[in-house]
């Protein structure tokens, strides 16, 4: 290993390696207190080898509570729970900090039960509550709240405190011209806008002691109109270093920014340049973060002096043992976070606790332990999709004799199509991990084998797990079997050629993904665009257009009133932006009536004609290729034949009901524990 596993000092605190776990809401509490679930979750990450864990955000006063499940630091009664957490983490030689986060105008009264406050009266774009403008005496009280919270953090056994000064929260609202319109000594010039943050740091150092480490989390750039740019952030860092900050944790943007920050479509390490810029101008450690899901990338960041520490959050939800596995070079055993947000961020937005697409134990560490089975059984798994592979993995871990049958020549099921569209490549990590694991566990894998009752009778299994997934749903439309009418899977598999004019029937997840995949055909490669841009052959606008789409004209027809309805809350807006950037048209609220290759119009002689009804009016659209992307139906043929004939029969995933990969994998895990 290079520097990644070398110790580093944050002020007086020595951290055993350069890997930090970033603060994140977990959805584990509703009253602000630390409970056993928190402790189990973080202890497993400490055991996994991370050097520093940052817990939070934690609200210093009720006006700053941004979500229902945020940890509280506004009462002394929270200290015993905090101490239990830190004591358990310290047993694994892991340091722990608490992040203090005051939401300001981002703290809705729905959660705080009080009116939001801010430096100015500008409302948050999503909350739309006009905040109370803090007076100077009230600012002093807020600063006192930060100090009191820090003292509770210190009494709770935390080794350091992280002050959240980014992401559009209260301190950032003072720092940024986008939200600070004050005319007094806390507004106007950058020096004045820094004052609030500076006074918080100075007050903490005075009360908690100069040697108590303070980390300051900041947005390197705000990504909003009138927001901070990197040059101003550099000046902020220089001033706050003088005030006593011991390390800077640099991240990009605000939650309300329309620039993607947390999604798989973002290239890995896209925003590390922000920490690099800050590092060039300060003398204390700088923490880099966002879209670093592989510790090989973290090594590059450290070795190339772009940051001193790398902060990762979701990758440690996906795999709490990531540091240990990487240090031991057990690369096949690492679950790489795919930044899908399904189990983590989207769950929180839906008022659920954090989970993970393919680490089922996340958030329920003590309840989902995999133990050896009392009796070894012969287990037959029918279907090599994510649910089937997870069931096979857990059953094999428990000591069973597992045989997995897959009708195609590759593992992955429908998930192998999900990582083909541009910006979705990370999904392949799920298939790769599960496939590697079942092979290492000596699961007997039979590919290109369609299972029937004879196959089952020959194997004589004690247990059958049916995970046969789904198959493309073909709508009952006249002409759906016409020439040049194909299903999305055939396009993904390169079994058919796609013409210039394309109509896609279905605007859900599959429809949008096949649209983006088709649009990208023939687009310029990014490295070519960079070369042409560098040599002034094309400009920036042309580079974006040429890399976003090829020459096809694509139209999505969707019966609902919007497209992309099955994507998660945090993902959908980005997908829709990609659809727009690729020049893909969408027509919603329609009903397709028929498809025909018989056109009376001479110029459309070789085209496929799709007739659809919208607002009681028929419209015709012509295409070279019509792609059916109407979703999937459950494959239940084998299940019906086995009902009542197998004593221990389980059905999981899409063969029961069409839904998500997360649900299929979680069901596979639970079935594996039952066998």
N, C-alpha and C positions, 0 to 999 in steps of 0.2 A: 504494500500500500504506500501511497505517497503521503501527502499532508492530511488527507481526509481523516485519518485515525490518530493524528497527533493531537496532544492537548493544546488548549488555548485559554488565555485569561481574558475575562470580561471584568475590568477593574480588579478587585481583590479576589474574584471568583475564578477558580480553575475548572474548566470543563474538559472531560476526558477525550473528546473528539470534536470534529467540526460539524456534526450533524445535530440540528435542532428540530424539535417538533413544534410547529406553529400553533398559536392559539386558535381554537375553533369552538363554535357552539355545538354541543352534542345532543341537546334535547333531552337530557337525563333528569332535569329538575324543573319544578314549577314554583318552588318557594325560595330559590336562591341558595339552597344549602347543598353541601357535598354529601353524597350518599354512597352506598357500597358499589353501585354500578359505575360511578365515576372512578372509584379506587381500583376496581377490577380492570377497567379499561386502561387506565394510565399505568398501572403496575405491569401489565402485559407489555406495554410499549417500553417501559424502563428495562424490563427483563430482556427485551429484544436488542438492547445495545445502544439506544439513542443517547447522545451526550447531555442534551438540555431539553427539557419539556417546558413549554410555555402554556399555562392553563388559562382559559378565559375565552373571550373577554368577560370581565367582571365589572359590574356597575358600582361606582363609588357613592352614588346617591340615586334615589328612585327616579328623579327626572331624567337620568341617563340610561334607563333600562330600555334596550332596543328590541328585545324579544322576550317571549314568556319564559324561556329556559336559561336565561343568563344567570351566572353565578353572582351572588351578592357579597359586597364588601362594605355595606353601609351600617352593619351592626356587629357588635362584639360577639354576639351569639353564634356567628358563623365560624369563629376562630377554631374551636375544637375540631370541627369537621375538616377544616383546612389542614390542621396539624396531623390528623390521621392520614390524610392523603400524602403530605410531604414526607412523613416518617416512613411510609411504605415505599415510596419512590426512592428515597435515599438508601434503602437497603441494597439497591442494585447499582450504586455508585453513579447515579444519574442526578444531575442538578435540576432544579425546578424553579421557574419564575411564574409570577401571576401577572396577567395583563389587565390593566385598568382601562376600561373603555367607557367613556361618557358619550352617548349618542347625539346629544344636542338636538338639533331639529330632526334627526333620524329616529328619535325615540318617540314613537306614537303614544298618545295617552291611552290607547287601547291596552297597552302592556304596563305603562308606568303609572296609570291612573292620575297623572298630573299633566300640566300643560308643558309642551316641549319648550326648550330655551335655546337661544342661539345668539351670536354677536349681532345679527341683523334680523329683520322681519321676513326674510325670504323663505317660502315654504319648500319642503322637500318635494321633488317631482312626483314621488309615488304616494307620500303620506298626505300631502295637501292640507296640513294643519299650519296655520300661520303661527310661528313660534314667538314666545315672549322675548323681547330684546333685553339681554342682561345689563343691568346697571353696574357701575363700577363697584359699589358695595356688594352686589350679588356675585360679581366675578371673584371678589376676595373670598366669599363663602364657598364658591365652587372649588377654588384652589385649596381651601382648608379641607374640603371633602376629599380631594386627591391625596392630601397628606395623611388624613385620618385613615383612609383606605390602605395606604402604603404601610402605616404602622401595624394595621391588622394583618397585612401580608407578611410582614416581618415576624410578628408574633405567631403566625400560622406556620412558621418554619420554612418559608420560601427563601431561596438563596438570592433572589433578585426580583425586581419589579420591572415590567415593561409598560411604558406609557404609550397608549395608542394615539398617535398624532396624525393618522392617515385615513384613507378610505372614505373621506367625507364626514367623519364624525366630529365632535365638538371642537377639539383642538385644531383640526384641519379646517374647520369652518372659520376659525380666527385667522389662520395662516393664509387662506386663499381669497383673492379678490372676488372670486365668483360668489362668495357668501358673506364676505366682510365689507360692509358699506359704512362702517362707523367713521365718525369725524373726530373722535377723541383720541387719547393716547394708545388705544388698542386697535386703531384702524388707520387706513391711509397707506403710509410708507411700509415697506417690508420690515423695517426695524420696529415699527409699532405693531405690525401684525404678528411678529414673533414674540412680543412681550408676554402674552398669556402663557404660551408654552414655556418660555424662559423662567417666568415666575413660579410655575409649577415645579420645574426641575430644581430651582434654587431652594424652594420651600421644603421639598422632599429631602434634599441633601442636608439641609439645616436640621431637620427634625429626626430623620432616620439615621443620619451619620454620613460623613463624606465617603466612607468606605463601603457603604451599602450600594451594590451595583444597580444602576438605572439604565435600562435599554429603552431607546425611543424608536417606536415604529412610525415610519413616515411614508407618504406617497412620493415616489421619485418624480412623478408627473400625475396630475389629476385627471387628464383626459376629459375635461369638461370646458365649456366656454369660459374664458377669463380665469381658468384654473391655474394652479402652479405648473410651471415648466421646470425642467431639470436645472436650469441655471439658478432659479430662485431657491430650489430645494438644496442646492449646494451651499448657498449662503445661509440658509436656515440651519443646516447641519454644522457649519463652522461656528455659528453663534451658540448653538446648543451644546456643542462640545466644550466651549468655554464655560458654560453654565454648569457643567458637571456630568453630561451624558457619557456613559461608559461604552456604549455600543449602539449602532444604528441598524434597525431592521427595515430594509427598503423593499417596498412592494409598489405595484402600479395601480393607478386609477381609483375611481370611486365605484360603489355599487350602482349608482345611478348613471354612470357613464354608458355611452352607447358603443364603446370599444370593448370587445370581449376580453375577459381577464381570466376566467376559470374553466374554460372549455377545452375539449380535446382538439378542436379545430385550430387552436393556437399552437404554433410551432413550439417545440420544447425550447426552453431558455430564452424565449422571445424578449423578455423584459429584464434579463440579467444586466443589460447595459446600464440600467439605472443605478444598481448597486455599485457597478464598476466606476461610474462617474463620481458618486459620493465618496467611494474609497480613495479616489485620487486626491481628495481635498481634506481628509480628516486623518487623525493619528490614532483613532480607536478602532476596534474591530467593526467590520460591516458585514451584515447578514444579508445574503441574496435569497430571493424566493420566487415562487410561481412557475409552474409547469416544469419542474425538475422531478420526474418520476423514476429516474434511473440514477443510482449512485455513481455510475460511470460518468454521467454528465456532471454530477456534483464534484467529482475528482477533477474534471477539466476546469470547472469554475475556480476551484481552490488553487490548483497547480498553475493556472494562467493568471493568478492574482486579480481575479474579477470580483472576488468576495473572500472574506476570511472564514465565514461559516455559511452553510447552506441550510435554509429552513424548508422543511417539507411537512405537509399536513395530511392530505388525502392518501399519499403513498403509505403512510403508517397506519391509516385505517385499513387499507387493503392488505398490508402485511406488517404486523407489529414487529416481526423478527427481521425486517429488511436489513438493518445494519449488520447483525450477526451473520446472516446468510451471505451478504455481500463480502464481508471480511473473510469468510471461509470459502468464498468463491463458489457457493452453491447456487449458481445463477438460474438453473432450471427450476429451483424450488421457490423462486421469488414471484409473488403475485404483483405484477406491475400495475399501478393505478392507471386507469384508462381515461380519467377525467370525464366520466359520463355524467356525474352528479346525481345519478338516479337514487342511490341509497343514502347519500349524504346531503348535499345542498337542497335537492328537490324535496327530500323527506322533511327537512326543517321548514321549508316554505309551505309544506302541507301539514304543519304542526305535528309531525311525527319525529321520533328520535332517529339518530344517525344509524345507518347500517351500511352494507357494502354489496355491490352487485355480486362479487364472488368470494368475499370473505364473510361467510354466514355468521361466524362467531363474533364479529364486530358489534360491540355494545351488549353482548350477552355471554361474556367470557366464562363466567362460572356456571352458566346453565347449559352450555353446548360443548362440553368436553367430549372428545372422541376416545372411548374406552374399548378394550378388547371384548369381543362377544363371548358369552358363556358357552355357546355351542357353534362350531364351524359349519356353515351351510354352503351349498352350491347355489350361487346367485346368477341368474340370467337377466341381463339388461338389454332391452330391445330398443335401440336408438342411440346414436353417437352424437347427439346434440349436447348443449351445455348441461341440461338437467340430467341426462343419462350418464354423462361422464362424471358429474359430481356424485351421483348415487353410487357409481362404480368405485370412485376414489374412496369415499367414506366406508363403503362395505369392505373394500380391500384393506384399508387401514385397520379395520376392526377384526381382520383375520379370516374373512370369508374367501371362498374360492369363487372368483368373479369372472364371468364370461360376458363380453359386450359384443353385440351384433349391430352392424350398420349397413343399410342397403346400398349406400353409395360407396365410392372409393376413397372418401376422405371423412375425417371427423369434423364436427363443428355444427352440423345441422344448418338451420337458417342463419345462424350467427356468422357463418362464413361469407354470407352476402352483405352483412351489415358493415364490414370493414372495407368494402370495395369503393364506395363513394368517397370523393375527396374530403379530407378533413376527418375521416372516421377510421383511419388506419389503426389507431390504438386498440380498437376492439379485438384485433387479432391476438393481442396478448392473453385474452381470456381463453381462447381456443388452444393456444400454444401451451399455456400453463397446465390446463386440465389434461391435454393429450400427453404431455411429458410425465405428469404425475401418475396417470394410470399405467403407462408403460413401465415406469420405474417400480411400480407396485406389482408388476407381473400379472396384470389383468390380461386375460386371453381376449384379444381383439380380432374379430372376424369382419373384415370389410367386404364390400360388394356382395353381401349376403342378405337376401330377403327372407325373413323368418316366417315360417308357417307352422302348423301344428306338428308336422313331421319333424321339423328341426327341434322343436321343444321336446317331443317324445324321445328323440335320440339323445338329447343332452340330459334329460331327467333332472331338471333343477328342483331344489327345495323352494326357491323363491323366484318369482318373475317380476321384474320392474319394467313396465311399459312406458317408454319415453319416445314414442314414434312421431311426436311433433305434429306439424300441420303441412298442408299442401296448398298451392295457390288456389284462391277462390275465384272461380270463373263465373262472372255474373250471367244471368239469363237474359242475354241480349241477342236479338236476331242478327246473324252474321258474325258472331264472335269467333267462329272457326274459319273465317275467310282467310285468304292468302295475305301475308304480311301483318297478321294480327298475332302478336306473340305475348308471352308472359314475362314479367320482369326477371325471373330467375334465368331464363334463356339468354337475356341480354347480359346479365352479370357473368354467365358462364361462357360468353362469347360464342354461343351456338348459332346466333343469327346476326345478320348485318342490319344496321340501323340506317335508314334513309335520312335525307336532309330535313324533311318536314315530319315532325313527330307529334303524335297525340298520346297522352298518357291518361288512361281511365282510372282514376283514383288518386286522391291528393293527401292520403294519410302518410304515415312514416315511410312506407315502401315507395309510394308515389313520388314523394319529395326526393328520396335518396336515389331512385332510378333516374329522375329528372336531372339531378346534379351530376350523376355519373355520365349520363348521355351528353349533357351540355359540355362536359370537360373533354370529351373525345375531340382530338385535334387541336386542343388548346396549346399555347406555347409553354414550354417548360420554364419554371422560374429562373433557373440558372442562365438560360438563353436571354430572358428578359433583363436580368441583371447585367449581362454582358452588353446588350444593346443600349441599356439605360446609361451605363458607365461611359460608353463611347458616344453618347448623345445621338444615337440613331433614332431612338424613340424617347418620348417623355413619360413622366410618371403615370399620367392618366392612361396613356396607351398601354403601358406595361401591365397595369391592373386589368384592363379590358382583355388584352391578349392572353393573359394567364388564367382568366376566369372562365372563358368559354371558347368553344370552337365555332363552327359555321352553321350548326343546326338550329332550326326554328322549332321550339318546343312549347307545347300547350298542355297544361294539366286541366282535366275536367273532373270536378269534385261535386258530389251531391250535397254535401254539407255547406254551411255558409263560410267556412274558412278551411284552409289547407294546414297540414302539419299538426292536427289536433292531438295526435298520440305522443308527440315529443314532450319531454319534461319542461317544467316552467322555465328553468334557467337556460334551456337549450333552444326552445322553439324560435325565439326572436332572432337568434343567430342564423338558424337554418333558413328562415324566411328572408333574411338579408342576403344570404348566399344565393337563394333562388332569384331574388331581384337582381343581384349583381350579375348573374349568369344570363340575364335577359329572358328568363323563363316566364311565360304568361300563365295565368291561372284564371279559370272561369268557374265560379262556385254557384251553389244553389241550383244545380241542373239535374236533369234526368236523361241519361243516354237512351235513345229509343231504338236505334238500329245502326248496323255497320254494313256497308256495301262496297263492292268493287265495280259495280255497274253504274257508271256515270254517263249522263247524256252530254256533258260538256266535253268538248274535244280536248281542251288543254289539261283536263283532269282525268283523261282516259285511263292512265295507269295508276291512279291514286286510289286510296281507300277513303270512302266518304263516311264520316261519322255524323249522324243526326242526333241532336240533343234538344231537349225542351227546357226553356228558361222563361219563367213568368208567363206560361201558357203560349209561348211563341217558339216555333221550331227554327233551329239554325243548323246549317251544314258547315262542317269543317273538313278539309281534305288533308290527307297525310300519306307519306310514303310508308310509314310504319306506325302501327297502333300498338301500344304496350299496355297490357292489362296489369294493373297494380291495385287490385281491389281488396287486398288482404289475404288472410289464410283461413282455412277451415281445418278442424281437428281430424286427424287420422285415427279412426276408432275401429277399423276392421278387425285387427288382431285382438283387441280388447273384448269385442263382442264374442269372439270364438272361445276366449279363455274364461269368461265369467262362469263361475261355478265349477271349473275344471282344475284350477290351481288353488291349493289351500292358502298360500301366502302370495297374494297378487296386489301389486301397487301400480297406480297410474299417476304420472306426474307430467307437468308442463302442458304444452299446447295440445297434446292428445286428449286432455280433459276439457280444456277451454283455452282458446287463443289468448295469450297475454304476453308478459315481458320475459326477457332472459333472466332478470333478477328473480322473478317468481319461480321460474323453472329450476334455477340453481338452488334456491333456498328449499324448494320441495325435495330436490334430489338429496340434499344434505340431511334433511329431517328423515327421509325414508331410509337412508343409509344408517342412521342411528337406531331406527326401529328394528331392522333385520336381526 
